[in-house]
Amino acid sequence: MRVRRRNALKGYENENEDEPPCSELARLSTYWSARTSASARLEPFEPILNYFLYIVVLTLLQALFFGRIHLFGVATPLVYIYFVLLLPRNESRITSMVLSFLLGLAVDIFSNTPGLAASSLTLLAFFQPYVLSLYLRKEDEEDFRPTLRSMGFLRYFSYSFFLTLVYCFIIFTLEAFTLAHWLQWLLSILCSLVLTLFVILVTESLRNKKK
């Protein structure tokens, strides 16, 4: 019985030795073709997957760290709006607003501010293409993404400042719902604007250095 097994193994080895190298190359080619095909099928979903990764990371950062900061009782860094600032020129308005709503909703859940961030961020996503168009040049491509590297410091600072100011105005106005305490309202807008903008610019500078 053992002799038969040995003979069978020898026969199998001899068959593999006689197999031409090109067959092994064909197998490798088939394997890589399958992997390339799988990657090609996933490619259309990469932007959406990246967006959801941003949503998860920014939600956790806001909920676990930045949301706990209340400088002088009026200033809170609202860093999750960084998501809207990064939206490219050719992104669908509906997609931008839906994703922004989901991010805002996640922030609301962790911050116990029902609907406040969701409505404010959705409204900001609606205005973002109009604001971005003010800072675009003729040579900018259709898939242009606003970053510190692509816009330069002055353009990016102005773009970020404008959108951050709009967001702070919207969310603190909705939160106050009245101007009875207008000084508190004004300080919250201005101080949160400065703090949020500082964190966004530092983040962009670090990303720029890595690239």
C-alpha angles and dihedrals in degrees: 000000000000090000090055092051092049091050090049092051091048090051091051092049091049090052091052091048091052091049108106119242091239090070090059089050089050090054092050090047091052091048094051092043089056092049092047090049091051091049090049090053091052095045096087089055096050096091092051091047090050090050092052090049089054090048093053095045096045092046092053093046092050095043099043102034123001095041089060092059115096105165111201087348092284110063123079123165108235095196096161089080085074085085092064093045090058097053110122126239096252097046115127113257091224093050092049093050095045093049091045090050090052091050092048091047091052090050090048092052093053095039097044092235102129111214096341101107093032095056094040095048093046090053091048090052088054092055097039098086091051092050093045091052089061090063101041124109128214092251094053112114127240092252092048112154117203109236136142090256096049097043105030124235101286097046093043093046092051092046093048093043093053096048093042090051091050092050095047090049092050099045098043092045091052090045095050094039086187137053094221088111095037095155092057089046093051094046091049091053097046098040094044089047092055094044095046093046091049092054092046093050092048090050092049092047091053091048090049092053092050091054 
